[in-house]
């Protein structure tokens, strides 16, 4: 028997709210299966399980916020004898086992709720209680027509099946999220409002999400600046070969397969990291711990504010087409709030391409516990001296922010040189 | 042949899919879209792909600068359409 715990979905996460279970006791799961939906303060994350087995017990019910490391469910080996209870309906599955690990800073309604007798799945939230235990520093969600609908994927599916208009439902989940129970109208918490349906134009992000994200980013960046002795380097890179090659290549490709300069930049970093693995990994307990694989954290700015840097897994082994597809997928899911746990916890080196928004260069702040961050400014035409002549070429300023505990400027300088070299032979990227 | 009005509706619809928080009525037809909608190169590529899906018009990369504002984009598409019909 092993425990499936609330994972740390990034160094800035202290607790998460379980929004939905996608499995029930008795379900067989394989490593990598998405088993739950968790709300960190930054995003809703689909959480993958790390080993094969059979779900034995769901310990934490939907709607409860628990610290990282709390046992969410227990898992038994796939071949193990199946206890009699396993075949029982889901309603019987959650036992009285007290989730003792729940130690939120202040007693919250939800924390109290879990101490109550076994709840069915999905459990009704206490009708009179506020919908969510707010994270420290967050502002309770304002209810109202302007509130973006927050709906768990399961609830959305059920709503589609039942033909329920989600805009007529008041959610009882965290921050007013609509849960399956609300859609089914079972528990008394689902209040169907008399409010007419608002138009299809999406309302702005709720205030609490924005504030929570600012708090999380602020805490993490403060930690980075407090703990990591950054050093900074920059190098202007001639992009004329890369851009020419890209133009020629794109002429041969259908629109949907066109490549962007950012794909070349990511690929160049991925390959450079293979040559210089000392830039790829973490500073943990006073020592460098190399990353297992090259998982580039791709900094994605969210519309309406905020930043998230999910992992592009094994970027060093991807073709440019795969990088394009991977980044497109990450951006879409980051903005829709559908990232996976491995993408949140795995990045080994972050790349920010702030030049997309026009700046010449970016001096980035390292994402702890990573040891480096690569930044790219805008690719644009600039004066370039070569062979005694002054000309105009497309260039990009690459910057490196690196942890001085893990290495010196000499190493960082070589790293930027290797990235430059990669970009001079775009056909090999 | 799609009318200019329909082309405009298509472009606005594509823009608001890529930038869902933007009020279509608030788009200034003569201000740079990249700046106005805060979109990046991936967003722009997605816009070009979506316009191609809806209108069949293939926009070559070298013509991207000709679609920098809403009015420019509609003008470009109308012209491209006429050229294709005349060819």
Interface residues (C-beta under 8 A of the other chain):
Chain A: X201 X202 X204 X205 X247 X250 X251 X255 X256 X258 X260 X261 X262 X303 X304 X327 X328 X331 X356 X357
Chain B: X19 X20 X21 X23 X38 X40 X41 X42 X45 X46 X48 X49 X52 X58 X59 X60 X61 X62
